[in-house]
Amino acid sequence: MFPDVTFLGLELYDWCLLIGVVLALAVVRIYSDLLKIPTKLQNLIYITAVAAIAAGMGGAILFQSVYHFLKTGVFQWRGMTFYGGLICGAAVFLTGYFAVGKIFCGELPKQYFFKVTGIAACAIAAAHCIGRIGCLFAGCCYGRETTEWYGIYLPAVGKTVIPTQLFESIFLLLLFIVLSILLFKTKISGLGVYLTAYAVFRFCIEFLRSDDRGQWIGSLSPSQFWSIVLFIAGVFVIAAPYLFALFRKHRASDQTNDT
């Protein structure tokens, strides 16, 4: 919407990214204190979170650059895509959390894994909510042209379009609220709910997009492909505790029968 407006040398898109990162770290800090995460483990979370954010930024650019290369045959280090950042950031966070955590925190990473991933899901949703406002300011990730009342004119596009960025930001705000309730009030995996809920929403809203995103399998966009992958992962994350409990119960029953 305002791609050329700057403040202190940074565009509004950059400010939204910065605010999103700060908000994510604030959520991690506040929620960790409320859930009484041990200080030693909190320090590990902060360090791995910063590393994950850096890796996520690089992954977001890398994935978009690969998409561009597959479409044009020219590799340019440019653009960003959320799923690239999520996948790379999560890989770095989990690696650091368990590998480094095993050395410095013993069994704490395993004991608090459910709470930590729930906090991470809340932080990601909060940061992404602000980031999508940045996309609206930059005039990227826009929807199809429309004459409906909810359409927004984007100078960078030169037409009135469906504000898919705004719709996604609102959805992520609501998702953040739901995830926060689940984290403090239930034992349902916030990470699993985040992955499945966002995957479904993203898969559907992609049909309203009209910016150049390319196609992978048939008419599926790259984001729709990754939505399917992450939805399956989310279902597994939600079901895993119940499956493991069932497995342990069955195993204990077998051992009892053997004796």
PyMOL commands that set and color helices and strands:
alter all, ss='L'
color gray80, all
select helices_A, chain A and resi 12-34+39-72+82-104+108-111+113-138+164-185+190-208+222-258
alter helices_A, ss='H'
color red, helices_A
select strands_A, chain A and resi 6-7+10-11+152-154+159-161
alter strands_A, ss='S'
color yellow, strands_A
deselect
rebuild
show_as cartoon
